[in-house]
Amino acid sequence: MIENVLRTHPGVRETGVASDGRDGLVAFVVPDDAYLDDVLGRATASASVLGKWRKACDLSQLTKEAATAPVGFNTIGWDSSYTRQPIPLEDMREWVETTVADVLQLAPRAAYEIGCGSGMLVMRIAPHCDRYVAADFSPVVLERVRKQLQTEPSVAQRVELLERRADNFDGLAENSFDVAVLNSVVQYFPSLSYLTKVLEKAINIVRPGGHVYVGDLRSLPLLPAFASSVELFHAADALSVGELRDRIERRIQHDRELVISPSYFMELQRRLPKVSRVEIQLRRGRADNEMTRYRYNAILNVGQGTQAPFKLEFQDWTGRELTLDDIRSEFLRHPHRPVGFKGIQNARIEEDLAALVFLRDADATLTAGELRRELEQKTARGLHPQDLFDLDAGSGFKVFLSWAACRPDGSYDAVFIPARSLQGETLPAIAWPEPDASGFVRLANAPGQDKLRKGLIDQLVAHCRQSLPQERIPLEVVLVDTVMRTADGKVDPDAVAVTKLRSRTGWWIKAI
């Protein structure tokens, strides 16, 4: 009855109602994007957000440092959340080189880059293409790129620059590019709905057999670990654990950037038949910064895939704590078949996760200084992802790492495939472990939308009271991205538990 009433509200795309485990009901609602945009004003707010990001981008490129930056290496604006200072140049150099290598393995001959920024990818990838179209919404940024291209005439003749927003694909023909690139730009999009519109159009301009490369994405499952890591870095030793928890909560709630779960791309594949496969990749690199720790790449394969996925049993790393030598010995024992490992503890963020566990269990009166001293006593157990990437050197195997399972502890899965089995395929199809139902409930955060979303919730509660004055109405309405259901059509109880938890203050610390 209540579900039927909620479905009559124009702001509801899908809904499910379940017991809260006591005497009340919880309504889980997927909002209607058009209603949020046109009726509640999200479209106007989104335009304002994009305008602010463009102004910030313009100002960063009007500095003397930007004007004198080396060709192809203008890193102005790349600041650390920890130190609030520019990220070290050696870290940025590794970041751009690994990104370029990832894109080039997709063999682009015609590429379209959305949000080209200062041109670090343009100047490195365009020489390998016949056609490179680069778009950005900042005229100041594009002028910087033009001046760089003037120093490289052979590159300039391959490049076309377009001043436009990411969602503007005017003049770009269907199936006209091998690769579309969105690298380190999605975090500045105003909403998940905006991202979906951009990706739908990007997929449309990529020909079958091509790819959409979405790089340097902030990870929603790891947002609590990242926020706590930054706040602990800034905290004075005397700060209480209670106050530290409050600061972390505020950082999560007021994050201005779009943070995406890998499960979003899996859900997108289900919705868009032109996407045949999705790969969720950890970032390569030795540099210890927020980009290697907490960001990932998603690669969408466009067109009907013909390659059957490698199916294998994944050995569980948890509890066994295999070393690098253990893993190398295991896959070398099977030279003719793939070998997989799941749940490998991530050495990049091992200390950050230990801090979260401490914060979950510690008395609120303890201090940040005591937390740091506690962490100094911890013994490292995890494996650094780059150490596994390096195992393919001279082994006759290729290694692939994935965050597709969306675990909040940042653990990852690895597959080693004999090189001869790949037959030149750089992105083989692998049946990776997937998230459970709870991983699809929230696909992204909603930066700057708290007031708007609360307004919709108030409308829905009032709608239920008006339509069902004699009925028991939901005590709580929770906005979600997906209503996960069991085979019999009921709301999935695991998804319910996670959704209810994340609607409450302190969910981030209880979920670890």
C-alpha positions in Angstrom: 0.0 0.0 0.0 2.7 2.5 1.0 4.9 1.6 -1.9 2.0 2.2 -4.3 1.3 5.6 -2.8 5.0 6.6 -2.9 5.1 5.6 -6.6 2.4 8.2 -7.4 4.7 11.0 -6.3 6.5 12.5 -9.4 9.8 12.6 -7.4 10.0 8.8 -7.1 11.5 6.6 -9.7 11.5 3.4 -7.6 10.8 2.5 -4.0 10.7 -0.3 -1.5 9.4 -0.4 2.0 10.6 -2.7 4.8 10.4 -3.1 8.5 13.0 -1.3 10.6 13.3 -4.3 12.8 11.3 -2.8 15.6 7.8 -1.3 15.3 8.4 1.1 12.3 8.9 1.1 8.6 11.6 2.4 6.4 11.0 3.6 2.8 13.9 3.3 0.4 13.4 5.7 -2.5 15.4 6.2 -5.8 14.7 9.8 -6.7 13.6 10.8 -10.2 16.4 12.8 -11.7 14.2 15.0 -13.8 12.2 16.0 -10.7 15.3 16.8 -8.8 16.7 18.8 -11.7 13.6 20.7 -12.9 11.3 20.9 -9.9 13.6 21.1 -7.0 16.3 23.1 -8.8 19.2 20.7 -9.0 20.0 21.7 -12.6 20.4 25.4 -11.6 22.5 24.4 -8.6 24.6 22.2 -10.8 25.3 25.0 -13.3 26.4 27.2 -10.3 28.7 24.4 -9.1 30.3 24.1 -12.6 30.7 27.8 -12.8 32.6 27.9 -9.5 34.9 25.1 -10.6 35.6 26.9 -13.9 36.4 30.1 -12.1 38.8 28.3 -9.7 40.4 26.6 -12.7 40.8 29.9 -14.6 42.4 31.6 -11.6 44.9 28.8 -11.1 46.1 29.2 -14.7 46.5 32.9 -14.6 49.5 32.7 -12.2 53.1 33.3 -13.2 53.9 29.6 -12.3 51.3 28.4 -14.8 52.7 30.7 -17.5 56.2 29.4 -17.0 55.4 25.7 -16.5 57.3 23.2 -18.7 55.5 22.1 -21.9 53.3 19.1 -21.1 53.9 19.3 -17.3 51.8 22.1 -16.0 50.8 20.8 -12.5 49.5 24.0 -11.1 46.4 23.3 -8.9 47.4 19.8 -8.0 47.6 20.2 -4.2 47.7 17.6 -1.5 44.7 17.3 0.9 47.2 16.5 3.6 49.9 19.2 3.3 47.7 21.7 1.4 50.9 22.2 -0.7 51.6 21.2 -4.3 52.0 17.5 -4.8 55.7 16.7 -5.3 56.7 16.9 -8.9 58.2 13.4 -8.9 54.8 12.1 -7.7 53.0 14.0 -10.5 55.4 12.7 -13.1 54.7 9.1 -12.0 51.0 9.9 -12.0 51.0 11.2 -15.6 53.3 8.5 -17.0 51.2 5.7 -15.6 48.0 7.3 -16.8 49.4 7.7 -20.3 50.6 4.1 -20.4 47.1 2.9 -19.4 45.4 4.9 -22.2 48.0 4.0 -24.8 47.5 0.3 -24.2 43.9 0.9 -25.5 45.6 1.7 -28.9 43.8 5.0 -29.7 43.9 6.3 -33.2 41.1 8.8 -32.7 40.7 10.0 -29.1 38.3 12.5 -27.4 39.4 13.8 -24.1 36.8 15.4 -21.8 38.3 17.9 -19.4 41.8 18.1 -20.8 43.0 20.6 -18.2 46.5 21.8 -18.7 47.2 19.3 -21.4 49.4 16.8 -19.7 47.7 13.9 -21.5 47.2 15.9 -24.8 50.9 16.4 -25.2 51.8 12.8 -24.6 49.0 10.8 -26.2 48.2 13.0 -29.3 51.6 12.1 -31.0 50.3 8.4 -31.1 46.9 9.4 -32.6 45.8 10.4 -36.1 43.1 12.6 -34.4 42.9 14.0 -30.9 40.0 16.2 -29.9 40.4 17.8 -26.4 37.6 19.7 -24.7 37.5 21.8 -21.5 35.1 24.4 -20.1 37.9 26.8 -19.1 39.0 29.3 -21.8 42.1 30.1 -19.8 43.2 26.5 -19.7 42.6 26.0 -23.4 44.8 29.0 -24.1 47.6 27.5 -22.1 47.3 24.3 -24.2 47.3 26.2 -27.4 50.6 27.9 -26.5 52.1 24.5 -25.7 51.0 23.1 -29.0 52.7 26.0 -30.8 56.0 24.5 -29.6 55.1 21.1 -31.2 53.7 21.7 -34.7 53.7 18.0 -35.5 51.5 17.4 -32.5 49.3 20.5 -33.1 48.2 19.4 -36.5 46.6 16.3 -34.9 44.8 18.2 -32.2 41.5 20.1 -32.1 40.5 22.1 -29.0 36.9 22.7 -28.0 35.6 25.0 -25.3 32.6 23.3 -23.9 31.1 21.6 -20.9 31.5 17.9 -20.4 27.9 17.1 -21.4 28.2 19.0 -24.7 28.8 16.5 -27.6 27.5 18.7 -30.4 29.2 17.9 -33.7 30.7 14.6 -32.6 29.5 11.8 -34.8 28.4 8.4 -33.4 31.1 5.7 -33.5 33.8 8.2 -34.5 36.4 7.6 -31.8 38.4 4.6 -30.6 38.8 6.0 -27.1 37.0 8.6 -24.9 39.1 9.8 -21.9 37.8 11.4 -18.7 40.8 11.6 -16.4 40.8 13.2 -13.0 37.7 15.3 -14.0 34.7 13.3 -12.7 35.2 14.6 -9.1 34.2 18.1 -10.3 30.9 16.9 -11.8 27.9 18.2 -9.9 26.0 15.0 -9.5 25.8 11.3 -10.4 23.1 12.1 -12.9 25.4 14.5 -14.7 28.1 11.9 -14.9 25.6 9.3 -16.3 24.5 11.7 -19.1 28.2 12.4 -20.0 29.1 8.7 -20.1 26.0 7.8 -22.2 27.1 10.4 -24.8 30.7 9.3 -24.6 29.8 5.7 -25.2 27.7 6.8 -28.2 30.7 8.4 -30.0 33.0 5.4 -29.4 33.0 2.8 -32.1 32.4 -0.9 -31.3 35.7 -2.4 -30.0 36.7 0.9 -28.4 36.8 2.1 -24.8 35.8 4.8 -22.4 38.7 5.4 -20.0 37.5 7.0 -16.7 40.6 7.6 -14.6 41.7 8.9 -11.2 38.3 8.3 -9.6 37.8 8.9 -5.9 36.4 5.7 -4.2 33.2 5.9 -2.2 33.8 2.7 -0.2 37.1 4.2 0.9 35.8 7.7 1.7 35.7 7.1 5.5 39.3 5.8 5.5 40.5 8.8 3.4 38.6 11.3 5.5 40.0 9.9 8.7 43.5 9.8 7.3 43.4 13.5 6.4 41.9 14.6 9.6 44.4 12.6 11.7 47.2 14.1 9.7 46.0 17.6 10.6 45.0 16.8 14.2 47.1 18.1 17.2 48.3 15.4 19.6 46.0 16.8 22.3 42.8 16.6 20.2 40.4 14.1 21.7 39.2 11.0 19.8 35.6 12.3 20.2 36.4 15.6 18.5 38.5 13.8 15.8 35.4 11.6 15.0 33.3 14.8 14.7 35.8 16.3 12.2 35.9 13.2 10.1 32.1 13.1 10.0 32.0 16.7 8.9 34.6 16.1 6.2 32.5 13.2 4.8 29.2 15.1 5.0 30.5 18.3 3.4 32.9 16.9 0.8 32.4 19.2 -2.3 33.6 16.6 -4.8 31.8 13.7 -6.4 32.9 10.4 -5.0 32.0 7.2 -7.0 31.7 3.6 -6.0 33.1 1.1 -8.5 29.7 -0.6 -8.3 28.2 2.4 -10.2 30.0 1.2 -13.4 28.8 -2.3 -13.0 25.2 -0.9 -12.6 25.8 1.2 -15.7 26.8 -1.9 -17.7 23.4 -3.4 -16.8 21.6 -0.3 -18.1 23.6 0.3 -21.3 23.7 -2.6 -23.7 26.5 -1.0 -25.7 28.9 -1.6 -22.7 30.1 -5.2 -23.0 32.4 -5.2 -20.0 33.8 -3.0 -17.2 37.3 -3.2 -15.7 38.0 -1.6 -12.2 41.7 -1.1 -11.9 43.9 0.0 -9.0 46.3 2.8 -9.8 49.9 1.9 -10.5 52.7 3.6 -8.8 55.2 3.8 -5.9 54.4 7.4 -4.8 52.6 7.5 -1.5 49.8 10.0 -2.0 46.0 10.2 -2.0 45.9 9.4 -5.7 47.7 6.0 -5.5 46.0 5.2 -2.1 42.4 6.1 -2.7 41.7 6.4 -6.4 41.0 3.9 -9.2 40.4 3.7 -13.0 37.2 2.3 -14.7 37.5 1.2 -18.3 34.3 0.6 -20.2 34.6 -1.8 -23.2 32.2 -0.7 -25.9 30.5 -3.1 -28.3 29.6 -6.7 -28.0 32.4 -8.6 -26.4 33.4 -11.9 -28.1 36.0 -13.1 -25.6 34.8 -15.6 -23.0 35.9 -14.4 -19.5 38.6 -16.3 -17.6 36.8 -18.2 -14.8 38.8 -19.4 -11.9 38.7 -20.1 -8.2 40.1 -17.3 -6.2 42.3 -18.3 -3.2 41.4 -16.3 -0.2 44.3 -14.3 1.1 42.5 -13.5 4.4 43.8 -15.6 7.3 46.7 -17.1 5.2 48.5 -13.7 4.8 50.5 -14.9 1.8 53.8 -13.2 1.1 55.0 -12.1 -2.4 57.1 -15.2 -2.6 54.1 -17.4 -1.7 52.1 -15.8 -4.5 54.9 -16.1 -7.0 55.4 -19.7 -6.2 51.7 -20.5 -6.4 51.2 -19.1 -9.9 54.5 -20.5 -11.2 53.3 -23.9 -10.2 50.5 -23.6 -12.7 52.2 -22.3 -15.9 49.2 -23.1 -18.2 46.3 -21.6 -16.3 45.3 -18.4 -14.5 45.7 -18.2 -10.8 43.6 -15.8 -8.6 43.8 -14.4 -5.1 41.1 -12.4 -3.4 40.9 -10.1 -0.3 44.6 -9.1 -0.3 45.2 -6.6 2.4 46.3 -3.3 0.9 49.7 -2.1 2.3 49.0 1.4 0.9 46.2 2.1 3.3 46.9 -0.5 6.0 47.8 2.1 8.6 44.7 4.2 7.8 42.4 1.2 8.3 44.1 0.4 11.6 43.4 4.0 12.7 39.7 3.5 11.8 39.5 0.4 13.9 41.0 2.3 16.8 38.6 5.1 16.3 35.7 2.6 16.3 36.7 1.0 19.6 38.5 3.8 21.5 37.1 5.8 24.4 36.2 9.4 23.2 38.5 11.0 25.8 41.7 9.4 24.4 43.8 11.7 22.2 45.1 11.8 18.6 48.6 11.5 20.0 47.8 8.3 21.8 46.2 7.0 18.5 49.5 7.8 16.6 51.5 6.0 19.3 49.2 3.0 19.0 49.7 2.9 15.3 53.4 2.9 15.6 53.1 -0.5 17.4 51.3 -2.1 14.5 53.1 -4.7 12.3 52.6 -4.3 8.6 50.9 -7.4 7.1 49.5 -6.3 3.7 51.0 -6.3 0.2 51.8 -3.2 -1.8 49.8 -3.4 -5.1 52.8 -2.2 -7.1 54.8 -5.2 -5.7 52.3 -7.5 -7.3 52.3 -5.5 -10.6 56.1 -6.0 -10.7 55.8 -9.8 -10.4 55.0 -10.1 -14.1 58.5 -9.0 -15.0 60.2 -12.1 -16.5 57.7 -14.5 -15.1 55.8 -15.3 -18.3 52.6 -14.1 -16.6 50.6 -10.9 -16.7 49.1 -9.6 -13.5 45.8 -7.8 -13.2 44.5 -6.2 -10.0 40.9 -5.2 -9.3 38.7 -3.3 -6.8 35.5 -4.5 -8.3 34.4 -6.1 -5.0 34.1 -2.7 -3.4 35.3 -3.7 0.0 35.5 -0.9 2.5 38.8 -2.1 3.8 40.5 -1.4 0.5 41.5 -5.0 0.0 42.0 -6.0 -3.6 41.9 -9.1 -5.9 44.7 -10.3 -8.2 44.8 -12.6 -11.2 47.9 -14.0 -12.9 47.4 -15.2 -16.5 50.1 -16.9 -18.7 51.1 -14.4 -21.3 50.7 -17.0 -24.1 47.0 -17.4 -23.1 46.3 -13.7 -23.8 47.0 -13.8 -27.5 48.0 -10.1 -27.4 44.9 -9.0 -25.4 45.8 -6.2 -23.0 42.4 -6.2 -21.2 41.3 -9.8 -20.8 37.8 -10.6 -19.6 38.0 -11.9 -16.0 35.1 -13.0 -13.8 36.1 -10.9 -10.8 34.5 -11.2 -7.3 31.6 -8.7 -7.2 30.1 -6.6 -4.5 27.2 -7.9 -2.4 23.8 -6.3 -2.6 24.7 -3.6 -0.1 27.4 -2.4 -2.5 24.8 -1.1 -5.0 22.6 0.8 -2.6 24.8 3.9 -2.6 26.7 4.5 -5.9 28.0 8.0 -5.1 27.7 10.8 -2.6 25.6 13.9 -3.4 27.8 16.9 -2.8 26.0 20.1 -2.0 22.5 18.5 -2.2 21.6 18.0 1.4 19.0 20.7 1.5 17.4 19.6 -1.8 17.3 16.0 -0.8 15.8 16.8 2.6 13.1 18.8 0.8 12.2 15.7 -1.2 12.1 13.5 1.9 9.7 16.0 3.6 7.5 16.0 0.5 7.3 12.2 0.5 6.4 12.0 4.2 3.7 14.6 3.7 2.4 12.7 0.6 2.1 9.5 2.6 0.3 11.2 5.5 -2.2 12.9 3.2 -2.9 9.8 1.1 -3.0 7.3 4.0 -4.2 9.2 7.1 -5.3 6.0 8.9 -2.3 3.9 7.8 1.1 3.3 9.5 3.5 5.5 7.4 7.3 5.2 7.2 9.1 6.6 10.2 12.1 7.1 8.0 12.6 7.8 4.3 16.0 7.1 2.9 17.2 8.2 -0.6 19.2 5.5 -2.3 20.6 4.9 -5.8 19.3 1.3 -6.1 16.6 -0.7 -4.3 18.1 -4.1 -4.1 15.6 -7.0 -3.9 15.7 -10.7 -3.3 14.4 -13.3 -5.8 10.9 -13.0 -4.4 10.8 -9.2 -4.9 11.3 -8.2 -1.3 13.8 -5.5 -0.3 17.1 -7.3 0.4 17.7 -7.4 4.2 21.5 -6.9 3.8 20.9 -3.8 1.7 18.4 -2.6 4.3 20.9 -2.9 7.1 23.6 -1.0 5.3 21.2 1.7 4.1 19.8 2.3 7.6 23.3 2.5 9.0 24.5 5.0 6.4 21.5 7.3 7.1 22.7 7.9 10.6 25.4 9.9 12.2 28.6 7.9 12.6 27.7 5.3 10.0 31.3 5.5 8.6 32.8 4.3 11.8 30.3 1.5 12.5 30.7 0.1 9.0 34.3 -0.8 9.3 
